[in-house]
Amino acid sequence: MTEGWLPTALGTLAGVLSTASFVPQALKAWREGDTHAISKRTYTVNVAAFVLWTLYGVLLGSPVLITFNGLSLLLAGTILVLKIRGERRERGPAAAGERRGQRAELSEPRPS
């Protein structure tokens, strides 16, 4: 790895910009609770990637990689959790019963 301040400065700038790109989306999802336009698959992949990048940073002993990928993981993870909670809220209680293996129409008594 190249010694000196330039690689660290470039990594820090890249980390600040990458992490900052998630802040507006996280704030909007948090404040408004509207996550309809957010792709759950995209954020699932993002979260997995940030976990791996953070672990890579730990293995290399790179504070820049650890810090900014950890922060990005926190922001992307928050957005993903808000997305999942929003989807569950949209489905309502009937869907919750279906997720547990019960069909909504079976909650009513059957005629004998």
CORQUIWO-V664143 format. One record per residue. N is the residue number from 1. OMEGA is omega in radians with two decimals (none if undefined). Layout:
N_OMEGA / N_OMEGA
This chain:
1_-3.12 / 2_3.11 / 3_3.06 / 4_-3.03 / 5_-3.05 / 6_3.10 / 7_3.12 / 8_3.12 / 9_3.11 / 10_3.11 / 11_3.12 / 12_3.11 / 13_3.11 / 14_3.13 / 15_3.12 / 16_-3.11 / 17_3.14 / 18_-3.13 / 19_-3.14 / 20_-3.12 / 21_3.13 / 22_-3.05 / 23_-3.13 / 24_-3.14 / 25_3.14 / 26_3.13 / 27_3.14 / 28_3.13 / 29_-3.13 / 30_-3.07 / 31_-3.03 / 32_-3.12 / 33_-3.12 / 34_-3.14 / 35_-3.07 / 36_-3.06 / 37_-3.11 / 38_3.13 / 39_3.12 / 40_3.13 / 41_-3.14 / 42_-3.11 / 43_3.05 / 44_3.10 / 45_3.11 / 46_-3.13 / 47_3.12 / 48_3.14 / 49_-3.13 / 50_3.04 / 51_-3.12 / 52_3.11 / 53_3.12 / 54_3.09 / 55_3.08 / 56_3.09 / 57_3.10 / 58_-3.14 / 59_3.11 / 60_-3.06 / 61_-3.08 / 62_3.13 / 63_-3.13 / 64_3.12 / 65_-3.12 / 66_-3.06 / 67_-3.01 / 68_3.06 / 69_3.03 / 70_3.10 / 71_3.10 / 72_3.07 / 73_3.12 / 74_-3.13 / 75_-3.14 / 76_3.09 / 77_3.09 / 78_3.13 / 79_3.13 / 80_3.11 / 81_3.11 / 82_3.10 / 83_-3.13 / 84_3.10 / 85_3.11 / 86_3.11 / 87_3.13 / 88_3.11 / 89_-3.14 / 90_-3.13 / 91_3.09 / 92_-3.06 / 93_-3.13 / 94_3.14 / 95_3.12 / 96_3.08 / 97_3.12 / 98_3.12 / 99_3.14 / 100_3.10 / 101_3.12 / 102_3.06 / 103_-3.06 / 104_-3.08 / 105_3.11 / 106_3.13 / 107_3.07 / 108_-3.14 / 109_3.09 / 110_3.07 / 111_-3.10 / 112_none
